[in-house]
């Protein structure tokens, strides 16, 4: 009987609860790895004060349901996936832009 090595699977999850004028909102990142490579991911900016639908997910990216897509205030659209790190940069830039608009409106 031969021994076959099984792929190492790990999951990373971080939740950052925001304070100050964004108290109650959060940023969430969940990433699944197999042998060190990203296989699945979910990024979300959640703020029930801005958008009560979709469990408060104002903005999000994930690759569930077999394709890479973007959530924005209840709407879903496919996105081109280059790399996970490029997607994280895009997500952060969009969150900062949302915060700038939110600050200007208040």
Beta strands, then each sheet from edge to edge (+ up, - down):
strand 1: 9-17
strand 2: 26-34
strand 3: 37-46
strand 4: 57-62
strand 5: 69-72
strand 6: 75-78
sheet 1: 1+ 2- 3+ 4- 5+ 6-
end
